[in-house]
Amino acid sequence: MEFASTIFSALSDPTRLRAFVLMAREGELCVCELTHALDIAQPKASKHLATLREAGLVRVRRDAQWMLYAIADDLQPWARAVITAAVDALTEDAVHQADWARLRGMQGRPSRYRAA
């Protein structure tokens, strides 16, 4: 029950939810991609990503100078099902569509050019 409360609490913030939906759609994203897509400052993005990481919702890895964030691979099946349903519902929302459009329009997206 505690894990469920932690997940729902972490996703209750609109900015964290927007970031989470983008990661669900795109896979790994660096902080600069999220700041561009969400139109927020880097410290704010980093703070929200830290909350998602502490909740066990996202993982992070370093690739050269970039910190790349993605949805955690080890989510419990019930959590993945709930999150998948929420993300599916939210991808058509106007706010999330605008976030995704800004991300797709970003010039020189670093995570798209990193070594495999």
N, CA, C and O atoms as CSV, one atom per row, in Angstrom:
chain,resi,resn,atom,element,x,y,z
A,1,MET,N,N,0.820,-1.193,0.000
A,1,MET,CA,C,0.000,0.000,0.000
A,1,MET,C,C,0.866,1.260,0.000
A,1,MET,O,O,0.516,2.255,-0.634
A,2,GLU,N,N,1.988,1.217,0.706
A,2,GLU,CA,C,2.863,2.387,0.767
A,2,GLU,C,C,3.417,2.735,-0.611
A,2,GLU,O,O,3.519,3.909,-0.965
A,3,PHE,N,N,3.777,1.700,-1.396
A,3,PHE,CA,C,4.303,1.938,-2.737
A,3,PHE,C,C,3.247,2.613,-3.604
A,3,PHE,O,O,3.569,3.516,-4.376
A,4,ALA,N,N,1.992,2.188,-3.488
A,4,ALA,CA,C,0.910,2.805,-4.263
A,4,ALA,C,C,0.758,4.272,-3.895
A,4,ALA,O,O,0.613,5.116,-4.779
A,5,SER,N,N,0.787,4.586,-2.626
A,5,SER,CA,C,0.680,5.979,-2.189
A,5,SER,C,C,1.833,6.811,-2.729
A,5,SER,O,O,1.643,7.957,-3.138
A,6,THR,N,N,3.018,6.238,-2.729
A,6,THR,CA,C,4.200,6.942,-3.227
A,6,THR,C,C,4.062,7.244,-4.712
A,6,THR,O,O,4.362,8.352,-5.155
A,7,ILE,N,N,3.609,6.260,-5.480
A,7,ILE,CA,C,3.434,6.445,-6.922
A,7,ILE,C,C,2.406,7.532,-7.210
A,7,ILE,O,O,2.667,8.458,-7.977
A,8,PHE,N,N,1.247,7.412,-6.595
A,8,PHE,CA,C,0.186,8.374,-6.873
A,8,PHE,C,C,0.559,9.768,-6.391
A,8,PHE,O,O,0.193,10.760,-7.021
A,9,SER,N,N,1.276,9.853,-5.295
A,9,SER,CA,C,1.732,11.153,-4.799
A,9,SER,C,C,2.718,11.782,-5.784
A,9,SER,O,O,2.628,12.973,-6.083
A,10,ALA,N,N,3.650,10.986,-6.281
A,10,ALA,CA,C,4.644,11.504,-7.225
A,10,ALA,C,C,4.002,11.983,-8.518
A,10,ALA,O,O,4.429,12.985,-9.092
A,11,LEU,N,N,2.980,11.273,-8.976
A,11,LEU,CA,C,2.334,11.637,-10.238
A,11,LEU,C,C,1.212,12.658,-10.064
A,11,LEU,O,O,0.588,13.062,-11.045
A,12,SER,N,N,0.951,13.079,-8.830
A,12,SER,CA,C,-0.128,14.044,-8.602
A,12,SER,C,C,0.256,15.464,-9.023
A,12,SER,O,O,-0.614,16.316,-9.200
A,13,ASP,N,N,1.541,15.715,-9.182
A,13,ASP,CA,C,1.985,17.030,-9.633
A,13,ASP,C,C,1.881,17.102,-11.158
A,13,ASP,O,O,2.392,16.215,-11.841
A,14,PRO,N,N,1.236,18.130,-11.708
A,14,PRO,CA,C,1.053,18.218,-13.162
A,14,PRO,C,C,2.363,18.201,-13.955
A,14,PRO,O,O,2.421,17.582,-15.018
A,15,THR,N,N,3.395,18.854,-13.472
A,15,THR,CA,C,4.666,18.871,-14.199
A,15,THR,C,C,5.304,17.495,-14.217
A,15,THR,O,O,5.814,17.065,-15.251
A,16,ARG,N,N,5.286,16.800,-13.095
A,16,ARG,CA,C,5.843,15.442,-13.064
A,16,ARG,C,C,5.042,14.507,-13.961
A,16,ARG,O,O,5.612,13.657,-14.645
A,17,LEU,N,N,3.736,14.662,-13.960
A,17,LEU,CA,C,2.895,13.829,-14.819
A,17,LEU,C,C,3.202,14.096,-16.288
A,17,LEU,O,O,3.293,13.161,-17.083
A,18,ARG,N,N,3.360,15.361,-16.651
A,18,ARG,CA,C,3.696,15.707,-18.035
A,18,ARG,C,C,5.036,15.088,-18.435
A,18,ARG,O,O,5.159,14.536,-19.528
A,19,ALA,N,N,6.036,15.174,-17.561
A,19,ALA,CA,C,7.346,14.586,-17.848
A,19,ALA,C,C,7.235,13.073,-17.993
A,19,ALA,O,O,7.846,12.475,-18.880
A,20,PHE,N,N,6.457,12.469,-17.122
A,20,PHE,CA,C,6.286,11.019,-17.145
A,20,PHE,C,C,5.625,10.567,-18.448
A,20,PHE,O,O,6.043,9.575,-19.046
A,21,VAL,N,N,4.601,11.289,-18.886
A,21,VAL,CA,C,3.923,10.946,-20.138
A,21,VAL,C,C,4.898,11.056,-21.312
A,21,VAL,O,O,4.894,10.202,-22.198
A,22,LEU,N,N,5.726,12.091,-21.326
A,22,LEU,CA,C,6.716,12.222,-22.399
A,22,LEU,C,C,7.694,11.055,-22.402
A,22,LEU,O,O,8.021,10.524,-23.463
A,23,MET,N,N,8.164,10.650,-21.225
A,23,MET,CA,C,9.078,9.507,-21.160
A,23,MET,C,C,8.384,8.230,-21.619
A,23,MET,O,O,9.005,7.381,-22.259
A,24,ALA,N,N,7.108,8.090,-21.297
A,24,ALA,CA,C,6.363,6.908,-21.733
A,24,ALA,C,C,6.247,6.877,-23.256
A,24,ALA,O,O,6.307,5.806,-23.861
A,25,ARG,N,N,6.085,8.022,-23.865
A,25,ARG,CA,C,5.945,8.095,-25.321
A,25,ARG,C,C,7.278,7.975,-26.041
A,25,ARG,O,O,7.365,7.355,-27.101
A,26,GLU,N,N,8.325,8.572,-25.460
A,26,GLU,CA,C,9.591,8.722,-26.168
A,26,GLU,C,C,10.696,7.783,-25.709
A,26,GLU,O,O,11.672,7.592,-26.434
A,27,GLY,N,N,10.572,7.198,-24.538
A,27,GLY,CA,C,11.671,6.409,-23.989
A,27,GLY,C,C,12.613,7.314,-23.222
A,27,GLY,O,O,12.162,8.192,-22.487
A,28,GLU,N,N,13.907,7.119,-23.379
A,28,GLU,CA,C,14.887,7.930,-22.655
A,28,GLU,C,C,14.880,9.374,-23.128
A,28,GLU,O,O,14.839,9.660,-24.324
A,29,LEU,N,N,14.921,10.276,-22.155
A,29,LEU,CA,C,15.024,11.705,-22.450
A,29,LEU,C,C,16.041,12.327,-21.508
A,29,LEU,O,O,16.132,11.952,-20.339
A,30,CYS,N,N,16.800,13.277,-22.026
A,30,CYS,CA,C,17.727,14.002,-21.155
A,30,CYS,C,C,17.001,15.188,-20.524
A,30,CYS,O,O,15.910,15.569,-20.950
A,31,VAL,N,N,17.619,15.752,-19.517
A,31,VAL,CA,C,17.017,16.877,-18.804
A,31,VAL,C,C,16.765,18.036,-19.763
A,31,VAL,O,O,15.727,18.692,-19.676
A,32,CYS,N,N,17.696,18.296,-20.674
A,32,CYS,CA,C,17.511,19.424,-21.593
A,32,CYS,C,C,16.303,19.213,-22.506
A,32,CYS,O,O,15.623,20.179,-22.851
A,33,GLU,N,N,16.027,17.981,-22.899
A,33,GLU,CA,C,14.838,17.716,-23.712
A,33,GLU,C,C,13.568,17.977,-22.912
A,33,GLU,O,O,12.605,18.548,-23.424
A,34,LEU,N,N,13.577,17.556,-21.657
A,34,LEU,CA,C,12.399,17.770,-20.813
A,34,LEU,C,C,12.188,19.247,-20.511
A,34,LEU,O,O,11.051,19.720,-20.504
A,35,THR,N,N,13.271,19.981,-20.262
A,35,THR,CA,C,13.099,21.418,-20.000
A,35,THR,C,C,12.544,22.122,-21.233
A,35,THR,O,O,11.714,23.023,-21.116
A,36,HIS,N,N,12.998,21.715,-22.406
A,36,HIS,CA,C,12.497,22.310,-23.648
A,36,HIS,C,C,11.023,21.967,-23.862
A,36,HIS,O,O,10.208,22.850,-24.129
A,37,ALA,N,N,10.691,20.706,-23.745
A,37,ALA,CA,C,9.317,20.261,-24.008
A,37,ALA,C,C,8.322,20.824,-23.003
A,37,ALA,O,O,7.209,21.201,-23.369
A,38,LEU,N,N,8.718,20.879,-21.747
A,38,LEU,CA,C,7.812,21.334,-20.688
A,38,LEU,C,C,7.881,22.843,-20.468
A,38,LEU,O,O,7.070,23.410,-19.736
A,39,ASP,N,N,8.865,23.491,-21.113
A,39,ASP,CA,C,9.067,24.935,-20.992
A,39,ASP,C,C,9.257,25.339,-19.527
A,39,ASP,O,O,8.591,26.239,-19.015
A,40,ILE,N,N,10.190,24.640,-18.873
A,40,ILE,CA,C,10.510,24.925,-17.468
A,40,ILE,C,C,12.023,25.061,-17.319
A,40,ILE,O,O,12.780,24.641,-18.194
A,41,ALA,N,N,12.449,25.642,-16.220
A,41,ALA,CA,C,13.876,25.806,-15.940
A,41,ALA,C,C,14.510,24.467,-15.564
A,41,ALA,O,O,13.842,23.572,-15.046
A,42,GLN,N,N,15.806,24.348,-15.834
A,42,GLN,CA,C,16.522,23.105,-15.559
A,42,GLN,C,C,16.466,22.703,-14.091
A,42,GLN,O,O,16.243,21.525,-13.812
A,43,PRO,N,N,16.656,23.615,-13.131
A,43,PRO,CA,C,16.572,23.183,-11.726
A,43,PRO,C,C,15.200,22.613,-11.360
A,43,PRO,O,O,15.103,21.662,-10.585
A,44,LYS,N,N,14.155,23.195,-11.917
A,44,LYS,CA,C,12.805,22.690,-11.647
A,44,LYS,C,C,12.636,21.288,-12.237
A,44,LYS,O,O,12.079,20.402,-11.590
A,45,ALA,N,N,13.120,21.092,-13.465
A,45,ALA,CA,C,13.035,19.771,-14.091
A,45,ALA,C,C,13.808,18.744,-13.275
A,45,ALA,O,O,13.315,17.642,-13.033
A,46,SER,N,N,15.007,19.098,-12.853
A,46,SER,CA,C,15.825,18.168,-12.073
A,46,SER,C,C,15.153,17.798,-10.757
A,46,SER,O,O,15.208,16.644,-10.330
A,47,LYS,N,N,14.526,18.764,-10.120
A,47,LYS,CA,C,13.828,18.494,-8.861
A,47,LYS,C,C,12.672,17.514,-9.080
A,47,LYS,O,O,12.494,16.574,-8.305
A,48,HIS,N,N,11.895,17.736,-10.127
A,48,HIS,CA,C,10.772,16.836,-10.411
A,48,HIS,C,C,11.260,15.440,-10.792
A,48,HIS,O,O,10.663,14.442,-10.388
A,49,LEU,N,N,12.336,15.367,-11.563
A,49,LEU,CA,C,12.885,14.065,-11.936
A,49,LEU,C,C,13.419,13.323,-10.716
A,49,LEU,O,O,13.291,12.102,-10.629
A,50,ALA,N,N,14.010,14.045,-9.783
A,50,ALA,CA,C,14.490,13.413,-8.545
A,50,ALA,C,C,13.326,12.814,-7.764
A,50,ALA,O,O,13.447,11.722,-7.208
A,51,THR,N,N,12.210,13.514,-7.719
A,51,THR,CA,C,11.025,12.991,-7.023
A,51,THR,C,C,10.529,11.723,-7.699
A,51,THR,O,O,10.195,10.752,-7.020
A,52,LEU,N,N,10.477,11.718,-9.026
A,52,LEU,CA,C,10.039,10.521,-9.758
A,52,LEU,C,C,11.013,9.364,-9.537
A,52,LEU,O,O,10.596,8.214,-9.403
A,53,ARG,N,N,12.298,9.669,-9.502
A,53,ARG,CA,C,13.309,8.626,-9.272
A,53,ARG,C,C,13.192,8.066,-7.862
A,53,ARG,O,O,13.246,6.851,-7.671
A,54,GLU,N,N,13.032,8.936,-6.879
A,54,GLU,CA,C,12.897,8.489,-5.491
A,54,GLU,C,C,11.643,7.645,-5.286
A,54,GLU,O,O,11.615,6.779,-4.412
A,55,ALA,N,N,10.611,7.892,-6.082
A,55,ALA,CA,C,9.378,7.113,-5.997
A,55,ALA,C,C,9.507,5.768,-6.706
A,55,ALA,O,O,8.605,4.934,-6.621
A,56,GLY,N,N,10.617,5.551,-7.404
A,56,GLY,CA,C,10.824,4.297,-8.120
A,56,GLY,C,C,10.155,4.252,-9.475
A,56,GLY,O,O,10.007,3.179,-10.060
A,57,LEU,N,N,9.746,5.410,-9.983
A,57,LEU,CA,C,9.035,5.458,-11.258
A,57,LEU,C,C,9.950,5.605,-12.462
A,57,LEU,O,O,9.606,5.164,-13.558
A,58,VAL,N,N,11.106,6.217,-12.272
A,58,VAL,CA,C,12.032,6.393,-13.384
A,58,VAL,C,C,13.426,5.936,-12.982
A,58,VAL,O,O,13.776,5.874,-11.804
A,59,ARG,N,N,14.198,5.621,-14.000
A,59,ARG,CA,C,15.605,5.270,-13.808
A,59,ARG,C,C,16.432,6.339,-14.520
A,59,ARG,O,O,15.933,7.054,-15.388
A,60,VAL,N,N,17.673,6.429,-14.146
A,60,VAL,CA,C,18.567,7.411,-14.762
A,60,VAL,C,C,19.887,6.736,-15.080
A,60,VAL,O,O,20.344,5.859,-14.346
A,61,ARG,N,N,20.490,7.152,-16.176
A,61,ARG,CA,C,21.832,6.682,-16.511
A,61,ARG,C,C,22.587,7.831,-17.164
A,61,ARG,O,O,21.998,8.712,-17.791
A,62,ARG,N,N,23.883,7.798,-17.004
A,62,ARG,CA,C,24.735,8.826,-17.603
A,62,ARG,C,C,25.238,8.318,-18.951
A,62,ARG,O,O,25.625,7.158,-19.095
A,63,ASP,N,N,25.223,9.214,-19.928
A,63,ASP,CA,C,25.819,8.946,-21.231
A,63,ASP,C,C,26.595,10.205,-21.603
A,63,ASP,O,O,26.007,11.218,-21.982
A,64,ALA,N,N,27.910,10.133,-21.494
A,64,ALA,CA,C,28.775,11.305,-21.684
A,64,ALA,C,C,28.334,12.392,-20.714
A,64,ALA,O,O,28.303,12.157,-19.506
A,65,GLN,N,N,27.993,13.575,-21.213
A,65,GLN,CA,C,27.592,14.653,-20.305
A,65,GLN,C,C,26.105,14.649,-19.986
A,65,GLN,O,O,25.655,15.480,-19.197
A,66,TRP,N,N,25.330,13.747,-20.567
A,66,TRP,CA,C,23.881,13.751,-20.380
A,66,TRP,C,C,23.434,12.755,-19.317
A,66,TRP,O,O,23.979,11.658,-19.193
A,67,MET,N,N,22.438,13.164,-18.565
A,67,MET,CA,C,21.730,12.269,-17.658
A,67,MET,C,C,20.432,11.919,-18.375
A,67,MET,O,O,19.617,12.796,-18.662
A,68,LEU,N,N,20.245,10.640,-18.662
A,68,LEU,CA,C,19.085,10.187,-19.429
A,68,LEU,C,C,18.094,9.494,-18.505
A,68,LEU,O,O,18.455,8.590,-17.752
A,69,TYR,N,N,16.856,9.925,-18.571
A,69,TYR,CA,C,15.788,9.420,-17.709
A,69,TYR,C,C,14.804,8.615,-18.544
A,69,TYR,O,O,14.511,8.960,-19.689
A,70,ALA,N,N,14.301,7.542,-17.955
A,70,ALA,CA,C,13.293,6.700,-18.606
A,70,ALA,C,C,12.443,6.048,-17.521
A,70,ALA,O,O,12.824,6.010,-16.351
A,71,ILE,N,N,11.304,5.545,-17.923
A,71,ILE,CA,C,10.438,4.849,-16.975
A,71,ILE,C,C,11.167,3.607,-16.470
A,71,ILE,O,O,11.802,2.891,-17.245
A,72,ALA,N,N,11.073,3.363,-15.190
A,72,ALA,CA,C,11.754,2.228,-14.563
A,72,ALA,C,C,11.305,0.912,-15.188
A,72,ALA,O,O,10.129,0.715,-15.492
A,73,ASP,N,N,12.263,0.028,-15.369
A,73,ASP,CA,C,11.977,-1.285,-15.957
A,73,ASP,C,C,11.343,-2.244,-14.963
A,73,ASP,O,O,10.678,-3.200,-15.363
A,74,ASP,N,N,11.539,-2.002,-13.680
A,74,ASP,CA,C,11.136,-2.975,-12.664
A,74,ASP,C,C,9.854,-2.603,-11.915
A,74,ASP,O,O,9.681,-2.978,-10.755
A,75,LEU,N,N,8.966,-1.873,-12.571
A,75,LEU,CA,C,7.689,-1.552,-11.926
A,75,LEU,C,C,6.871,-2.817,-11.720
A,75,LEU,O,O,6.910,-3.732,-12.544
A,76,GLN,N,N,6.140,-2.866,-10.631
A,76,GLN,CA,C,5.258,-4.001,-10.378
A,76,GLN,C,C,4.178,-4.040,-11.460
A,76,GLN,O,O,3.779,-2.991,-11.966
A,77,PRO,N,N,3.697,-5.243,-11.826
A,77,PRO,CA,C,2.714,-5.357,-12.908
A,77,PRO,C,C,1.473,-4.486,-12.717
A,77,PRO,O,O,0.999,-3.880,-13.678
A,78,TRP,N,N,0.939,-4.412,-11.499
A,78,TRP,CA,C,-0.255,-3.592,-11.287
A,78,TRP,C,C,0.058,-2.116,-11.530
A,78,TRP,O,O,-0.767,-1.383,-12.077
A,79,ALA,N,N,1.265,-1.680,-11.117
A,79,ALA,CA,C,1.655,-0.280,-11.304
A,79,ALA,C,C,1.823,0.025,-12.785
A,79,ALA,O,O,1.391,1.075,-13.261
A,80,ARG,N,N,2.450,-0.890,-13.511
A,80,ARG,CA,C,2.628,-0.689,-14.954
A,80,ARG,C,C,1.273,-0.620,-15.659
A,80,ARG,O,O,1.093,0.198,-16.561
A,81,ALA,N,N,0.318,-1.465,-15.262
A,81,ALA,CA,C,-1.011,-1.457,-15.887
A,81,ALA,C,C,-1.741,-0.141,-15.630
A,81,ALA,O,O,-2.332,0.433,-16.545
A,82,VAL,N,N,-1.699,0.332,-14.394
A,82,VAL,CA,C,-2.363,1.598,-14.051
A,82,VAL,C,C,-1.705,2.752,-14.796
A,82,VAL,O,O,-2.391,3.613,-15.348
A,83,ILE,N,N,-0.394,2.768,-14.812
A,83,ILE,CA,C,0.338,3.846,-15.470
A,83,ILE,C,C,0.104,3.823,-16.974
A,83,ILE,O,O,-0.075,4.874,-17.590
A,84,THR,N,N,0.104,2.640,-17.569
A,84,THR,CA,C,-0.150,2.525,-19.002
A,84,THR,C,C,-1.524,3.068,-19.355
A,84,THR,O,O,-1.671,3.795,-20.337
A,85,ALA,N,N,-2.527,2.725,-18.566
A,85,ALA,CA,C,-3.884,3.226,-18.816
A,85,ALA,C,C,-3.933,4.749,-18.702
A,85,ALA,O,O,-4.565,5.412,-19.524
A,86,ALA,N,N,-3.277,5.297,-17.702
A,86,ALA,CA,C,-3.270,6.752,-17.516
A,86,ALA,C,C,-2.547,7.448,-18.664
A,86,ALA,O,O,-3.032,8.448,-19.193
A,87,VAL,N,N,-1.395,6.921,-19.046
A,87,VAL,CA,C,-0.629,7.522,-20.141
A,87,VAL,C,C,-1.427,7.459,-21.438
A,87,VAL,O,O,-1.470,8.436,-22.185
A,88,ASP,N,N,-2.057,6.323,-21.712
A,88,ASP,CA,C,-2.871,6.193,-22.924
A,88,ASP,C,C,-3.974,7.242,-22.962
A,88,ASP,O,O,-4.248,7.822,-24.012
A,89,ALA,N,N,-4.598,7.483,-21.828
A,89,ALA,CA,C,-5.678,8.471,-21.764
A,89,ALA,C,C,-5.146,9.892,-21.926
A,89,ALA,O,O,-5.806,10.737,-22.532
A,90,LEU,N,N,-3.970,10.157,-21.394
A,90,LEU,CA,C,-3.445,11.524,-21.389
A,90,LEU,C,C,-2.737,11.938,-22.668
A,90,LEU,O,O,-2.565,13.133,-22.904
A,91,THR,N,N,-2.322,10.997,-23.497
A,91,THR,CA,C,-1.575,11.366,-24.696
A,91,THR,C,C,-2.406,12.198,-25.660
A,91,THR,O,O,-1.845,12.914,-26.490
A,92,GLU,N,N,-3.714,12.123,-25.573
A,92,GLU,CA,C,-4.574,12.926,-26.450
A,92,GLU,C,C,-4.932,14.275,-25.842
A,92,GLU,O,O,-5.555,15.099,-26.511
A,93,ASP,N,N,-4.557,14.518,-24.601
A,93,ASP,CA,C,-4.835,15.780,-23.930
A,93,ASP,C,C,-4.062,16.913,-24.613
A,93,ASP,O,O,-2.927,16.715,-25.045
A,94,ALA,N,N,-4.668,18.088,-24.710
A,94,ALA,CA,C,-4.058,19.218,-25.416
A,94,ALA,C,C,-2.713,19.627,-24.812
A,94,ALA,O,O,-1.780,19.944,-25.550
A,95,VAL,N,N,-2.603,19.626,-23.504
A,95,VAL,CA,C,-1.339,20.004,-22.854
A,95,VAL,C,C,-0.241,19.021,-23.229
A,95,VAL,O,O,0.875,19.425,-23.557
A,96,HIS,N,N,-0.552,17.743,-23.182
A,96,HIS,CA,C,0.449,16.729,-23.511
A,96,HIS,C,C,0.789,16.744,-24.997
A,96,HIS,O,O,1.935,16.494,-25.371
A,97,GLN,N,N,-0.184,17.033,-25.841
A,97,GLN,CA,C,0.087,17.165,-27.274
A,97,GLN,C,C,1.044,18.329,-27.530
A,97,GLN,O,O,1.950,18.221,-28.357
A,98,ALA,N,N,0.842,19.442,-26.821
A,98,ALA,CA,C,1.727,20.602,-26.980
A,98,ALA,C,C,3.144,20.282,-26.496
A,98,ALA,O,O,4.121,20.676,-27.132
A,99,ASP,N,N,3.254,19.570,-25.377
A,99,ASP,CA,C,4.572,19.157,-24.870
A,99,ASP,C,C,5.291,18.301,-25.904
A,99,ASP,O,O,6.471,18.507,-26.189
A,100,TRP,N,N,4.567,17.344,-26.459
A,100,TRP,CA,C,5.168,16.428,-27.427
A,100,TRP,C,C,5.576,17.177,-28.693
A,100,TRP,O,O,6.626,16.893,-29.268
A,101,ALA,N,N,4.754,18.131,-29.130
A,101,ALA,CA,C,5.094,18.924,-30.316
A,101,ALA,C,C,6.370,19.739,-30.077
A,101,ALA,O,O,7.228,19.813,-30.956
A,102,ARG,N,N,6.499,20.347,-28.895
A,102,ARG,CA,C,7.724,21.090,-28.584
A,102,ARG,C,C,8.934,20.159,-28.580
A,102,ARG,O,O,10.001,20.521,-29.076
A,103,LEU,N,N,8.768,18.972,-28.024
A,103,LEU,CA,C,9.873,18.017,-27.993
A,103,LEU,C,C,10.271,17.608,-29.404
A,103,LEU,O,O,11.456,17.603,-29.738
A,104,ARG,N,N,9.302,17.267,-30.225
A,104,ARG,CA,C,9.606,16.860,-31.601
A,104,ARG,C,C,10.239,17.983,-32.403
A,104,ARG,O,O,11.019,17.726,-33.321
A,105,GLY,N,N,9.910,19.236,-32.065
A,105,GLY,CA,C,10.462,20.380,-32.778
A,105,GLY,C,C,11.820,20.843,-32.276
A,105,GLY,O,O,12.411,21.764,-32.840
A,106,MET,N,N,12.314,20.218,-31.232
A,106,MET,CA,C,13.602,20.630,-30.661
A,106,MET,C,C,14.733,20.312,-31.634
A,106,MET,O,O,14.861,19.185,-32.111
A,107,GLN,N,N,15.540,21.311,-31.916
A,107,GLN,CA,C,16.683,21.132,-32.809
A,107,GLN,C,C,17.834,20.464,-32.061
A,107,GLN,O,O,18.103,20.804,-30.909
A,108,GLY,N,N,18.511,19.525,-32.701
A,108,GLY,CA,C,19.704,18.902,-32.137
A,108,GLY,C,C,19.473,18.155,-30.844
A,108,GLY,O,O,20.247,18.289,-29.897
A,109,ARG,N,N,18.408,17.364,-30.799
A,109,ARG,CA,C,18.104,16.617,-29.575
A,109,ARG,C,C,19.269,15.701,-29.222
A,109,ARG,O,O,19.579,14.784,-29.982
A,110,PRO,N,N,19.917,15.930,-28.088
A,110,PRO,CA,C,21.117,15.164,-27.729
A,110,PRO,C,C,20.904,13.665,-27.639
A,110,PRO,O,O,21.764,12.900,-28.076
A,111,SER,N,N,19.791,13.224,-27.090
A,111,SER,CA,C,19.611,11.781,-26.934
A,111,SER,C,C,19.431,11.089,-28.274
A,111,SER,O,O,19.539,9.865,-28.359
A,112,ARG,N,N,19.162,11.845,-29.303
A,112,ARG,CA,C,19.015,11.253,-30.634
A,112,ARG,C,C,20.361,11.076,-31.324
A,112,ARG,O,O,20.448,10.396,-32.346
A,113,TYR,N,N,21.419,11.686,-30.773
A,113,TYR,CA,C,22.723,11.644,-31.420
A,113,TYR,C,C,23.776,10.916,-30.601
A,113,TYR,O,O,24.934,10.842,-31.011
A,114,ARG,N,N,23.400,10.387,-29.471
A,114,ARG,CA,C,24.373,9.713,-28.614
A,114,ARG,C,C,24.773,8.368,-29.222
A,114,ARG,O,O,24.076,7.819,-30.075
A,115,ALA,N,N,25.893,7.865,-28.768
A,115,ALA,CA,C,26.356,6.551,-29.227
A,115,ALA,C,C,25.432,5.479,-28.689
A,115,ALA,O,O,24.959,5.567,-27.556
A,116,ALA,N,N,25.177,4.476,-29.495
A,116,ALA,CA,C,24.277,3.388,-29.090
A,116,ALA,C,C,24.943,2.465,-28.111
A,116,ALA,O,O,24.332,1.495,-27.663
